[in-house]
Each structure stands twice: as C-alpha cells, then as structure tokens.
Amino acid sequence: MDLPLEEAAKRLKRGDVDFILNADPQRIEELRRIHPSALFYAGLLVQSQETEGVIADKPGIPCPSALLFEYALESPSPKVQAEAAIKLFTLALEGKDTVLAERLLPGLRKKQASFAGAPFLEELYGGVLYTLGRFDELTALYRGRKELSPWGRALFLLGSFRRGEDTSRQFLDFFLSGPLESPHQWAFREIQKLPSPFSSSEAAAVSGRFSISRFAYDEGLKHFRVPLEGQSLFFEYPELLSDLGKAFQYTSAGEEGIKLFSEWDDLVSSGKGGFVGVEAGAIRFRLWYYGGRILRQREQYEEAARFFTRALSFTPAPLQRDACIWYILQVTMEDNPGAVIPLLKTYAPLWYSDDYFTDILDRLARELILAGQWDLFLEVFPLIRQGTDETSRAKYAYIIGRAILEGYIPAAKTGNLPDPSGDPLGSDHKTAAAQPYFKIALEEKKAPFYYRALSAVYLKEKLPPIPEKIPDTRTPFRPSGKGVDFFLDFFTYGAGSFAYSYLEPEMGGLTIEELRFLAETFAGAGRWGESIWITAHYMAREDYELNRRDMELAYPRPFTGLIEGSARKERLAPEILYGLIRTESAFIPGIGSRAGAIGLTQLMAATALEMAGRIRRAGGPDYVDQGEIDLRNPDINVPLGARYLRYLIDRMESPMLALLAYNGGMGRVPRWRTAQADLPEDLFPETIELSETRDYGRKVLSSAAVYGYLYYDLTMEAVIADIFIKEAPVP
C-alpha cells in the first residue's frame, strides 16, 4: 500500500523513521512515486528531527536524511540535485562520514562525464575523495584548472599538501585574501591537525584573521603581534591590514595603532616600502581609513575627520568613497553638528549612493530642530533635491513646510521655490510659501506614506489612489521555470518552513511576476512575514509600478477576527493595531527579540503579566497559567498587546505618544516630550534621541494609514490626521 507524503511527513515529525531506513527500500519507492524530488524535502524534515535529537542514530543503519538526499540526486530537477549534493557534501566532508562517502563513490565516478554541466556533483565527488583519503584522485580532478570555486580550491590545496607538495604560498593567498567563508573555515580546521605549512609569522597572521572573523579582537591582536615585527605581510595582503585596523579599533591598543599606521604611511609615501601608484594608494587608503575608525572609537572626532578626509583622496572605488564621506559627516555631527552643512555642500555632489546617507540626514534633521536652526533646512534641501533618496527629500520638504506654517522659517525666505502647479495659493503668505514643499513631499512616490500623508493633510488633498489589482486573465499567471518550481515544492511536500532560507539569496535572479507568485504562496501557507519580505524586495526595484494587489501582500490582514475583536474591546482603531503588529512582528507568532519581547505584539513577560492582571481584575479571562503566559499564542498575545496600547494611550493622552512609548518606554517619552513641549506633536518625533524609536513611529503610522485605506474605507491622510494633527483639516 502506497504511503502518502503527508502521512510520511507526520510520521517523520513523530520520530517514526523505520519506514524510511535502508532496511525498507519500499518506503523510498513510495516517496519516489509521489515525485522524485519529494525525497529531498522529506530529507529536510528528517534532518531537522535529527538535529533536535528526536531521531537518534542507530548503529549500522544509514543516517535517514543522508539516505533521502542520496536518492534525491536522481531527481529530474537540477536545483534539487544541486541542493541534495550540498547536503551530502556537508555530511560526508564536514561530518567525516566515511560510510556515506564509500556508498556515494561508485555512482559519482559513473557521472564524471556530466560534471561540466553539474559542478555541484564535482564538488561532492571532491569531498568524497578527500573524506576517503584518495588524495591522488582528488588532485587529478582539479589540477590544471585556471579557476576553482572556494570549495574546489580548499580541497585541491589540502589534497596536494597531504600528498607532500609544497602549497604554503597558495595556502597563504587562500587564507589572507578576500573574505573568510565556509571553505576557509573548514580548511583552517583541517590544516591545524597537520604539520603547519607556514612560518611562525605566517601562521600567526592566519590565526589572527580567523580570530577577527569571530570578533575576538584581543585574541586577534595577540596573534598579529608576531607578524608585526615586520610589515611585509600586511602590505602584501590588504585584507589582513584591514583586520589589523579592526583589532586596534576594538581593543585598548588604539593609540598604538594610530602611531603605527602613521609610521607605515610615511614609509609608503616615501617610496621606501617599494610600493608605488595604485598599489601604494590602496595601502594608504586602509591606513588612513582604519586610523580614522580607531580615532572615532576613542571619540577623538576632529582628528578622526582629518583621517577620513585623507583616506578619501586614496579611495579605490565608489563604495569606499561613500564610506569615507559617511564617516566624515558622522564624526563631524558628533563634534559640531553645525559644521555638517558646509561639508554637505562639498560632498553631496560626490557621493555614489544617496540612500547610503539617509541615516545621516535623519540625524541632521534632528540636530537642526533641537538647535532651532530651521533656516538651515533651506540650505540642505537643494543639495538633496535631485538625488535618489526619496525618504530624505520627502522628510525635509515636509519639515520645511511645517516650519513655515509655525513661523520658524519666515515665508519671505522661501520665494526662490515657486508653486510647481502654478495654481493660485491664496492670500495667506505662510500657506503660500509652505504648499510647494508639501507638494514635493506628496509627489515622492517611493517615499514612505508617512510624510506623503502628512503633506496631503496640509494641502487639503488626497494621496493618489493605489491602482486596483492587476486584472486576472483567462489563464492566471503560473511561473513555469524549474527554479520557481523548486521553491513551490517546499509547500507541496510539507517543508514550507525551510523555503525562505533557500529563496532569500536567489530573489535577485527572479522576475517580479515570479516573486509575486511566491509571495502569494507563502501568504497562502500562513507564512505572512516571509511573504511581506518577498513583496518588499520586488517593490523596491527601480522598474516596479505600485498596484493594490502588491499592497495587500505587503500589508496582509491575518488573524482578522482576533485583531479586530481585540481592537474593538480596547476602543482602538483596528488599522492602528494592525500597523503595530506588522511593525513589531510581521505577523510571525513565535518570533522573539534579543531583549526578550515575544509574539505578535512583542510583549515583555513582565508587561504581559501586568496587563493580564488588569484584564483579570476587570472581569476578563485569566491568561496566566501557573505564573506563566504563553506569549507565542496569538489568542493570548494580541488581547494583552491591545490592552497595553490602550493603557499607554490613556496614560499619554495621545495615540502618537503612546505608539512611541510602546517602543521607547513610557518613562522616557514623556520626558522627551516635556523637553520639547513647544513643538507641534507631528514635529516632536523628529527630535527623539533613539533612531529606532524615531523610525518606529513613522513605520507604525505609515502601516496604519495603508491598512485604513485598504480595508477600512479610510483615506491615508485621514488616519494620520486622526492620530495627531487635530488642527489640520482632513480632505
């Protein structure tokens, strides 16, 4: 009798794996008859049980997951074959499973002729040969190749070394050049078991790099002190020089690092080091750049700015140039915020990616408001108006418009920016001067809805409607690519919880239509957070055009009865509770934060207990069981989170302040508000010292506006205005 895959998955999760072991190949056939690829997805389920100890090893019996992955190599899907081979590679090579390697060897030998079209099989073959100690065959497999993958190179070098060949120089290049990845980590562990191919100085340099990769900076610096007796290795391998800079930056030896890097720069600049041209510039860039980072860590901001400015003259690529400019602006902000404006005039035309500087401009806006330097917004705005950073442009335009209305910026100073529409603006000079800025913010189509909706309120206009859903055709879109089928089959074969980890690194190679289909698949399986992340990925593309179908995927409405019922009970607008939950957890019930917040509304245990007590004393249900609360249960978490939000609104007497307090703490937010009591409530959040809390308020309000628009027959600007712009007319 055939065993359906669904039943097989249930039995696997119970730990009942006897039906899948080598002793019963009929079970393998049953899975294969469902589909050959089903074996791979079943293998993932089994492996997760093995990892958790639910399925124990049985002496003399093959590892169940390995057996499934082995049979999955026969799948007609190249993607399934590749992923199964990767799993087997890890089990055989890193798990040192010689029994598995012996079993795989004959079949892989037969497939050697097809390796050119299936490099994953070649890597698996190389891993099997290494595990079995067949080093002659291994080196013959790779010898003469001009290019090898990182794993291929690691296997070839170790195979050659174990045959007695001198590969010390190649190993040094392998370990000291470029980022350290899994093949480097494995090769380092292997080589430590063998007689070292390195001199003491080289060995210390390699060990130091691996220490830095683990953030063990003191340990790394201790290793680096051996090759520091000379500087040749650090000049020869720029990545090693960068790691040395990090070691000095994050240890107490920063002053020593500054002195050393200055001496080395003198050496290189004089030509005594033997480096000239581009090569010398690359070294000097790192010396000045990491010198600046060391000084920044030591809060010597003025000197750090000098170092980053010097590094800028040697930047080898646009991204490094942006990094230098970012640090120049950041350390100047720490030392003298007012001095940032002249620097922006110099550097804004030079930077490569406008979005790289969004956080700097956010911080600058805060500093200017706190200092009451409203006029300076008029100097910054022209510098960013033509760039690609829609968020900063909308923010600055809105703040300028509000500052004009509040009288912080005299209307006469804005005469150089005419109304883009050409419409008459009335007799009120403030309104006439402010409206062009609100229009700019409103028309930034890729900016957050937050600033656009705020601007719409003051313009007495509505945000342009979101286009309706893409019309369905007679044949609904269904991706036909084998790569997409690979991801869909995670859900077909009961392994949906593993799907996103495989999809995430490959989203860049899929079309918007394919990603939209996958987002709908994830949402249909109740994996709301992952569906949101997929949608956000393709909505950020330059060629993307907004439509309602995608907005509903990006802002889903799961747990409808629970969330709307909790909102109604606590006298909350449902769109606000939805906006909060989407921002806090992306509708992932079991999610937890590093701080200990848990569940859909991300409650701390102490807060949850307090809210549960309030609900119980008011005659509601008792959510506490033996002193504990199951915050991963949505039926418990959402009512408690809703009660907490209502409690904060009552305490703060403001929905906006309550939302800020939900993230920033109900002790700090009133203190911050008191310090800026003269500011209007919509400008106050821009002054909050915690960037996370500043951004949190915007995200929740933006989400609430969208939920109100999509599901509750509200305009986005009406949602925003209802929360904190009481004096402004709503269109």
N, C-alpha and C positions, 0 to 999 in steps of 0.2 A: 504493500500500500504506500503510495507516494505521500511524503510529508510536506505540507505547505510551508513556505518560507516563514510566514507569520508565526506558525506554531514552532518552527525551528528556533526563531528569534526568542520566543518566550522561554523555551527550554534552555537555551543558551544563557539567558539572563538569570535563570534559576540555578545555574551551575550544572545542569544535566547535560553533560557533553559526551557521554558514552556513544551516542548515536553518530557522532561526527569523527570519532577516532579511527585510526588506521585499521583497527580490528573490524570495523564495519564499513567497508567502502561503499555499500549500498546507499548509505546516507549521503555520501558525497555525490553519488549519481542522482539522488533525489534533488539536491540543490542545483546540480548542473542542468537537470531537465527544466527546472524553473527558468534558469538562464545561467550561462557560464560565468557571467560577471557577478552573479549573486554570491559566489564563493568569496570574492574579495570583501564585500560589505559584511557578510557573515563573519569573516575573519576579523574585521574591526570590532564587531560586537564581542567576539570571543576574547580578543586581546585585551579589551577594556576589563573584562572579568578576570583575566589572568593577572593584570596589573594590580587590581584591587584585592587579589588573593582569594577571590571567590572560587576560581578554578585552580586547583593545586596541581603541581607537576606529578606525573605518575612514572616511576622508574621503568625504563624500557619502552615507553609509549611516546610517539612523537608529540611535540607541542601542538595542541589543536589549532591554534591560529596559524602556525607555520605551515601546517598541512593544507589549510584552506588557501593561504596565499600561494602555495606551491601549485595547487590545481588552478588557481586564478590566472597563472601565467599562460594558460591555454585559452583565455577569453579572446573573443574576436575584437575587443576594444583595445587599441594601442594604449589608451590612457589607463585602463585598468591593468594591463600588463605592466606598464611602467610603475604604477604605484605599488603593485604587488611585488615587483622586483626590488623596489626601495625598501619595503618592509622586510623581505627576505635578506637583503644585503645587511640591514641593521642586525637582524637576528643571528646571521651567520658570522659576520665580521666582528661587530662590537659585542655580541653575545658569546662569541667564540664557540659556536655550536658546530663541532666537527661532524656530528652525526648528520645534521641537516646539510652541511656542505658536501659530504660524501653522497648524499641522496640526490643533490642538485647537479653534481658534476657531470654525469653522463648526458643528461638532457641538454645542458648548456653547451657541451662540446659539439653535439649534433647541430646546434643552432648557430655555430660560429659564422657560417656563411651569411647569416642575416643580421649580424651585429651592426653593419653600416647603417641600416635603417632603424635600428633599435639600440641606441647607445646605452640605455638603462640595463639591457641584458649583458652588455660587455662589462659594465661596472660590477654587476652581480657576479659575473664569471671571475673578474679580477679579485673580488672579495673572497670568493670561494677558494681560489687558488692560494691566496695569502693565508687563509684560515687553515688550509691543509698543508701549508709549508712547501708548496710547489713553486718555489721562487724562480727557477729557471723558466718554467712556462709563463709565469707572471711577467717577468721582464721581457720575454719574447713577444708577449701580447702587446706591449706598449712601446717597445724600442723603435726608434726612428721617427716617432710622431713629432711633428712640429708644435702641435697644440694638444694639450691634455686638459681635461676637466680637473678641478681641485682634487676630487677623489682619485682620479686616474693618476695624477701626479704624486699624490701621497703614497699610493700603492706601489707605483713604479720605483720611487726613491727608496722606500723601505725594502722592497724586494731586491733591488740592486745592492743595497747596503748589507742585507743578510746573505747575499752571495759573495760578500767580501770586496765589493767595489768601493772606491773612494767617492762618496757622494756628499762630502761635507759642504762643499761650496753650494751645490744645488739645494741642500737642506737649509743652509743659511738664507739663501734667497727666498725659499719657500716660507720660512718662519718670520722673516724680518721685512717682507714686502707685502703691502696690502692688508686688508682686514683679516682677522683671525676667525675662521669659520669652523664648522664641524669637522671637516677633514684635517685641519690643522690641529684641532684639539685631540683627535684620535691619534694622529701621527706622533704628537708630543708625548702622549701616554705610552705609546709603543716604544719610542726611542729611549725613554727613561729606563726601560728594562734591559737595554743593551749597552755595550761599551760605547761611550759617547764619541760621536764623530767630530766634536768641537773642541777648540781650545777652551781654557777656563774662562777667558773673556767672552768668547762667543756664546758659550753655554749660559753664562750669567745674563747676557743680553736677551737670549731667547726666553729664559725663565722670567726675566723682568717683564717682557711683553705679555706673557700669559698671566702674570700677577696683575698687571694693569687691566687686562680684559675682565678680571674678576673684581675690579675696584679695590684691590688690595694694594693701596698706594704706598704705604710704608714698606711693605714687603718688596714691592717692585723697585723702589728706590734703593733698598738694600742690595738687590741683585745688580742694579745699574752701577753701583759704586765700583764694581770690578772693571767693566769696560770704560768707566770714566777716567781711568788712569791715562787714557788717550782719548782722542775724539773721532778717530777714523770711522768706526762703525756707525756712529750717529750721523756723520756727514754722508756716508755711503748709502744709508737706509733712512730716508726722510720719515717713514712711519715710526721708526724707532726714536727719532728725535722728538716727534710729537708725543710719544708715550713718556719720554723723559720729562717733557714740559708738563704733562698731566701729573706726574709723580711729584714734581716740585710744587705744582699748584695746590694739590690737596694734602700736603704734609707741612710740617713746621719748617721745612728747609727752603721756603720760598726765597728768602734773601740770598741764600747761597745760589739758587737757580738764576736769579737776576744777574748776579755778579758773573757767573759762569757764561751765561748767554751773551752778555755784553763783551766778554773777552773773546768768545768764539766769533762774534760778529766782526770785531776788529781784525781777527785773524783772516776771516774770509774776505773782508773788504780790502785788505792789504794785498791780497793775491798770494799770501804765504801758504794758504791751505791747499793751493793747487786747483782751486775751483774758479771758473770764470763764466760770464754770460748767464744763460738761463739756469744752469746748474747752481751757480753761486746765488742767484736770485731766489731759487726755491729754498735753499738753506736759510738765507737771511729772512725770508718771509716767516718761516717757522720760528726762528729765534725771536724776532720781534713780536710775532703774534702770541706765542705762548708766554713770552715775557710779560705782555700786556695782561694775559689771563692770570698770571701769578700775582701781579700788582692789583688787579681787580679783586682777587680773592682776599688780599690783605687790606682792602678798602683804601688803597692809595690811588684814588680815581684820577686825579690830574695827571700823574705820571703814567698811569695806565693808558689814558687817552693819547699821550705822546707816543707810546709804544705802538698802539694800534694804528695811529696815523703813519708811523714809519713803515709798519708792515704793509699798509695799503699800497705803498709805492712798489712793492715786490709781488703783489698778488698774482698768482699764476692763472686764475680762472674767475669767471663772473661770480660764482657762488662764494668763493673765498673773499672776493671784494665786498660782497654783501655782508659777510660775517664781520669783516673789519669795520665797515660803516656802522653796522648794528651795535657793535661794542663801543665804538666812539660815541655814538648817541646815548647809549645806555649809561656809560660811566660818567658822561657829562651831566646827564639827568640826575644822577646821584649827588654830584658835586655842586652843580649850578644849573637848575632847570632852565633859567632864563637864557643861558648861553646856547641852548639847543637850536633856537630859531636861526641864528646865523649859520650854524652848521648844516641845517636842513637846506638852506639856500645853496650851499656849496655841494652837498652830497646827494640831494634828491634827484638831480638830473643824471647822476652816475650809477644809481643802484640798478640792479638787474631785475629783481622781482619785487614789485610793490608790496605784495602780500607778506613778504618776509618782515616788513616793518609795521604791520598792523598793531602789534602789541606796544611798540614804541610810541606810536601816535595815540593810542589809547591812554597810555601813561602820561603823555604830554598834555592831553586834554584835561586830565585830572589836575595836573600841576598848575595849569593856567587858570582853571576855575578856582582852585584853592587860593591862588595868589591874587585873584581878581584881575588878571591880565587879559581881559576879554578882547581888547583891540588886537592882541597878537594872533587870535584865531583868523583875523583877516589877512595876516601875513602868511600864515601856514597854508590856508586853503588854496591859493593859486598854485602852490608848489605840488599839491597832490591831486588837483582837479583833473588833469589829463592822464592820470595813471590808471592802473587796472584794479586798484584796491577800492572796490565799491563800498565796503563796510566803513572805512575811514572817511571816504568822501561824503557818504550819507550822514555819518555821525557829526562831522564838522559843519556841514551845511545846516543840519537841524539845530545844533547848539548855537550857531551864529544867528539863525532866525529867532530863536527863543531869547537870546541875549539882547537882540534889538527890541523885541516886544517888551522886555523887562526894563529897558533903559540902560542896560550895562554897556551897550555899544550905541553911540549916537547914530541916529538914522542918516545924518549927513555924511558920515564916513563911508557909506556903502554905495554911493552914487555911481561907482565905476562898474556895477553889475546890474544891467538893465533886466527888466522882466522878460524871460525868454518867450513868453506867449504873445507879448505885445498888447495884452488886454489892459484897459484902464484899471487902476488899483485903488481908486477911491481917494478920499481926502486925508485919511489918517496916514501921516508920514511914517510912523513906525510900521504899520501894516504894509504900506507900500514898499518899504525897504526890506522887510522880513520875507515877504512872499516869494521873491525869486529864489531865496535859499531853500525854503520849504519845497518849492517845485523841483529843485535839483535833487533833494533827498528823495522825494516821491518818485522821481523818474529813474532812480538807480535800480534797475530791475533785478539785479543779482545781490543787492544789499539785503540785510535782514529785514523782515517785515516790521520789526520794532520801530526803527527810525522812519520808515516809509509811512506806517500807520499813524505815528505821532504827527508827522508833517501833514498828512491828509486832514487830520482834525483841525489844524490851524488854517488850512486852505479852504475849509468847508467843502472839501471834495471827497470822493470815494476812491479807494485804490482800484486800479483797473481789475475787472473780474478775471478770475483764473479761467482759462479756456476749458470748455467741457471735456469729458472723456474722449479719447481717441475713438472714432466710430468703429464699431465692430464690422468686419467684412463677413462675407458668407463663410469663409474658411478662417476661423480665428488663428492668429499667429501662433505657431508652434515651432520653436527652433529645431532644425534638423541636424545641426552639427554634432558630431560624435563627442566633442568636448563638452557641450552642454548636456548631452545625454548622461555623461559621467556624473554630473552634479545632480541631475534629476533622479538618478537611480539610488542615491543615498536615501531618498524618501520612499522609493518603490520597494526597497529591500530593508526597510526598518532601521537604517543607520543615519537618520536625519541629524542627530546631534553632532555628527562628525563633519557634516557637509561644509560648514562655513570655513573651517580651518583649511580645507582644500581649495575653496573658492577664492578666498581673500587675496592670495598672492597672484591670482590669474585674472582678476577682474579687468585689468588694463587691456587685456587681449580680446575681450568680448564686446559686442556691439551693445548699444543702448537697448535695442529690442530684446536681445538675449538676456541682458541683465534685468530688464523689467519682468520678463517671464520668470526668471529665477526668483526675483523679489516676491512675485505673487505666489510662487510655490512655497517659499519659506513662510510667508504670511499664512497661507492655507494650512500649513503644518503647525501653526501656533508659535512659530519662531519669530516673534514680532521684532525684537531688537536687531536680529541679523537682517531681516527684511528692510528695516529702516536704514541700516548701514549700507546695504547694497544700493538702495534708491539714492541715498546721499552721494554715493560715489558717481553714479552716472549723471545726476542732476548738476554736479559741479563741472562737468565737461563744457568746453567752450561752445560746442555746436549744439548744446541742449536747448530745447524750447519747452517752456513750462506748460503743463496741462494738468487738469483736475485729477485724472487717473493716477498720476505720479504723486500728487499731493496727498491723495488718500492712502497711498502706500507709505509715504513718508510720515504721515500723521494718522496712523490707524486708530480704530476705536474698539479695541478688545475689552473684555470684562464689562460690557455696556451696562447691564443691569446692576452689577456691583458698584461701579464707579458713579453712575447717575443716582442710584439709590443712596449711596453714602453722601454725595454732594447735597441731595435734597434734604436728607436728615440733618445735615450740619449747616443748612442755609448757605451753601456755596454754589457759585455758578459752575455747572459741570465742565465748561470749557477751561476754567482755571485749574480744576483738579486734574483734568486730562493733561493740561500743559505741564503741571508739576510732575506728574508721574512719568510722562515721556522724557522730561529733562532728567529726572532722578535715576530712572532705571531702564528706560526704553522698553518697558513692559516685560522685563525678564524677572519672573517671580523669585528665583533663588539667588539673585545677584547680591553680592556683599562688597562693601568698600574696605579699604585698608584701615579706616578709622573705626570700623565695626558696625556701620549702618547696614541694614538688611532689608531686602524685599522691594516691592513695587514703589513704596513711598520713602524708602531708605531711612528707616527709623533706627535710632539707637535703642538698646534694650531698656535703659533707664527711662527714656522718654516714653517708650511704649508702655511700660508698667504704670507710669503716672497717668497716661491717657486712659489706659484700661481701668484704672481705679476710678477715674472721673465718670466713665461710662457706666460702670457697675453701680456707683453710688447714685447715679441719676435714674436707676431702674432698668438699665440696658443689660445686654448679655455679659457674662463673665468670660473674658478672653484668656484668663490666666489658668494654667493647669500645673499644679504643684510648684508654683512660683516661677514657671517658665511661660514664655509666649512664643508660639510658632510663627515668627515673622515672615517665613517663606510661604506661608499660606495666604493667598490673596484675600480670602474671605475674612481673615483677621487683620492683615496688614492695612488694607485700604480703609476700613472704618476707623482704625486708630490714626492713620495719617490724616484723614479728613478732619477728625476731632482735633488733632494738633494744629492744623492750619486754622480752623475756626478759633481755637484758643488764642493763637497768635494775632489774628485779626482783631479779636476783642481786646487784647492787651495793647496792640499798637494803634488801634483805631484807624487803620489804613491797610487795605489789601496789599498795596505795593510794599510797604514796610514789613508786613507780615511775611511776604514771599522772601524778601531779603533776609529777614531774621531766620527763616526756615533753613537757609544755607549758612548765614554768617553768625547766627546766635542771637537770642533775644536780649542778651546783655549788652552786646556791642552795638547793635543797630540803633537803639535809642540814643546811645552816647554819641555815635556819629551824627545822627540827625540833629541832636541838640547843638553840636558844634557848627552845623551849617543850617541853623534854623531859618535864616533869611532867604535861603534858596527855594525856588518852587520845587514841588515834590518830583517833577519829572527830570529836573537837573541834578537833584541831590544824589541819585545813584551813581552819577559820573564821578563823584568825589570819594567814593568808598575806597579804602586803602587796599582791601583784598581784591585782586583782579578776578579771582574765581567768583566772588560774590557779585562784583560788578557785572560780570558776564552772565551769571546765573539769572539775575533779574530780567535781563534782556531776553534770554532764551525762553524762560517760562512765559513771559508776556507775548513774545512772538508766537510761541506754540499755542497759547490760549486764543490769540487772535485768529489763527488759522482754524482751530477747532470750532470756534464760534461761527466762522464763515462757512466751513464745510458741512457742519452737522446741525447747527442750531439757528440757522436763518438770521445770522447777525452779520453786520459789516465788521471788518477787522478793526477799523478805526473806532467803531462803537465799543468794542471790547476793551480796547486800550483806554479810551476816554472814561469808561465806566470805572476803571481801576484807579486812576489818579489825576485826570485832568478835568476837574469839576467845573472850572470856569470857562472851558472852551466849548463852543457849540459843536454838536455832533451832526455831520451831514446826514 
